[in-house]
C-alpha cells in the first residue's frame, strides 16, 4: 500500500484523457547532462538520503530523478553487500517486490492490444476447473480488469515467499493455499464493490494469462515490456541465477537476510535497476514523443480510477490498473507504487505522466521504508507546496 506520508497529497480525482502514441523507444538521457543546470531537487536527495540511511540503518539505496521526460540524475548510496565491499551504483540490481504489479499491467495491456487476452471477459472461461474455493459471490464477474484494479473481491494481500527454490508450488497450488502460511486465495466480497489490495488476485490473473497464451508469464514480460524498452537488467523470473547478481537484502537490525523465491510473479517478483526502471517510467509519460509501446489511450486507462458500484470511502486508496493514483496539492495527478518483501527490500516510485517528472528509489534494507520521505519531498517540490507541512518526520 502507498506510504502514509504520501496520503496527505491525495485529493479527489477525475478520469484522464489522452491521444494515441507510437511504438518506438527513445534512449534514456544521460545523468547530469553538462549543458543543463542540475535540478535543485538533487541537493535535497543528496542531503536527505545519507541522513535517512544513517538514522534508519539502511545498508544501500539507489535513486533516480526524471525531469521533463529525461533521466537527469541517478546515484547509488551505501553498499549492495553486507561486508561493505560492493558500492551501490545506478546499475545495481535490486528486488522491487510489488513494483511487479505496474509491470503486470503493461504485460496485460500489450496482450490486449494484440487481441491475445480480453480485459472484460470472465477469467472463469479459461480457468476450468475453477481454482478458488466455492463462494457465495459470483466468480464469473471476475475479469482481468477487475483483478488489475484490486476490485475483484479476492483476498491475500502479499506473499511470504520460499527460501528454497525447489519448494516452489505451482500457481494452482499457491491459489489453493500452498503459500508458506498465508492461506488460500478466496472470493470474499462481491466483484466491483470496493478496493481490496490483493496479490492473490494478480496470481489468479497470471494463471489466466498463461492458460490463454500458453506461454510463461516471465517470457511474456521479457518480450512485451523489457526487450522493447531496452531494460537489459530486468526480469520477473526470480531464479537463483537471476538473484545471484542482485544486492543482498537486510533486516531491520542491519543483518543480512536470505533471498526469497516466488511463483507468484505478476504480484511479487521484479528485479531491476534504477536506470532500467526509469526507462519504463519515461515510456509511461505523456509527452515523451515516440516512447510508448502502449497507446496514450491505454496509458489513460491505467491511470484512471477503477469504477466501483458503491461510493469510495474517504480513506480508501485510489487505484487504476496496476497503479495507485494520487492528486498532489497543486491539483496535478501522480501515479506510483511501492514494494516491500520478506527478503529485506523496499522500493517506491511516483511520477506525473503529464509533465514527465518522476522519482524512484530501491533499497536493500527493510528499514528502507524511511526513504519514502524523499518521495514525499519530491511530491511537495513538484507541487510547489511547503514540505514542512506535507512531509512530517
Phi, psi and omega in degrees: 000155180297147181296147182300323184292346175271341186295335180294348181268355188275136171228168180302151185244159169236156183300146179274155175228148181202165177259170182285148178244194182239189194249350182284159185241124180279158174288145176288135182295148178293143179292144177055055179302126188295335184280351184239135178297136181297140179301141181302332184293342175302321179297324178296314179301312186287344173271313187285317187298309178300322180294316179293323179295320179293316182294320185262003180059051179270127185288315183204158179201156173225140184230140174231139180237128180246130179228124178059036179079013179232141174282105187261348184203131168223143181205138172261147179228140176073211190230148179277338181247169181283329183287347180076031181254346184241099180295145173289136175234180177294345182251011175291134179275127177243156170272125188252004172051240188289356169294355171295334184293313174297329174296319179299325178295323178292316178304314184292318180294325177291322176296321178295320178300325181274358180077017183269338171223161177239125185295330188247017176266141179303129178291341178299337180296334181247003182240083179231123003289156180298126189279350181262158178295158180300142184220152175289351182259154189280110181289343181287353175273352181282123178236169176299321179300317179293322179292318179298327185263007180058036178239021182271355180080019181266160185258186174073094184292316183209178186237151178278328185081175183234142180283332182250119181302328182289345180271358184302132177280175170281167177299320179297319179293321178299312180299328182278352175128358177277079187230025178059043174097358182272347178089179181274159173278132182231156171266103190254353184211160176300144180292133173084010183271318183208165175279129174217107184303123188218098170297329177300324177296322178292327176295318176300319178296318178301316179297318179297319179294316181293323178293319183290315185270343186059036179229154173290139180300320182297324177291321179296318179298319179294316185284327188262339184236298189294313182293313179300330182266000180072028180273079189287342184245027183240145181200154169252000178270089184277072177273165175304325180293318179294314184287343179298335180262007183264164175297159178271129178284155181225149178275181180298334180274002179086358180274150179292146176237150183289156176294157175239149179243148184223136169275339183277080188284319183300320178269339200232341191240124172202125168247135185196176176240166177300317181296315179298311185294327177297324175302315180295317179301314181298322179292344178262012181259161191279327191250017176268092189305127176076015187267356196256110164296338174256156176282163176298325179295322178291319176300319180299322177299318182293330184262013179254132180304141179294144175288138176235150181276352177231157180300141178287133179295150183304325182262010183280136180297149177256123188224140176259237174251097180079006183222136164287144182240129183230148174253118179286169187295341178269005179092354180281155182265135174235149176232153180184190179194152172242166181213147177202151176210177184286349181272008174087034179239146176225146180207156179198142170218153176212138180211154173254102184301326185288332182257349180077024181249147179189168178216148178215144171221151172233146178219147177255038175219141175301326179286359177298350174305333180299336181286352173303335179300324180294323177295319177296317178298323177296316179300320177292323182293312182289333177274353179058051175237165183289116180293340180298323182272335184261339185232061180289143179286000000 
